[in-house]
């Protein structure tokens, strides 16, 4: 006896660019705040080294150096920039299924976005 299990066709996998654009934009917004926090720690550590500020929150270890915080802020901001570029790829692509009669049904939506 041979039993065959047949599943229905699932969702079609597309190869379009920027298909996770909304998630990338959300993560980029969050990472901007993280980068700003890292930069504040970096400036606080720098001002503490120059004697302008009080004691830094980390007194010893790798996190006590202001250069580490500035490098982390720059790296996170670079990642944010890349995610923002990725999220804009989905905005640049034209509609995959234009109207058959040549009219643009989404003209109202497009003008509302601009």
Residue pairs with C-beta under 8 A, 6 or more apart in sequence:
16 90
16 93
16 96
17 89
17 90
17 93
18 24
18 86
18 87
18 88
18 89
18 90
18 91
18 92
18 93
19 90
20 86
21 86
21 87
21 88
21 89
21 90
21 91
22 87
24 83
24 84
24 86
24 87
25 83
25 84
25 87
27 83
28 80
28 83
28 84
28 87
31 76
31 77
31 79
31 80
31 83
32 77
32 80
34 76
35 73
35 76
35 77
35 80
36 73
38 69
38 70
38 72
38 73
38 76
39 69
39 70
39 73
41 57
41 66
41 69
42 66
42 67
42 68
42 69
42 70
42 72
42 73
43 66
44 53
44 56
44 57
44 66
45 56
45 58
45 64
45 65
45 66
45 69
46 66
46 70
47 53
48 54
48 55
48 56
48 66
49 66
56 64
58 64
62 68
63 69
95 106
98 104
99 105
104 110
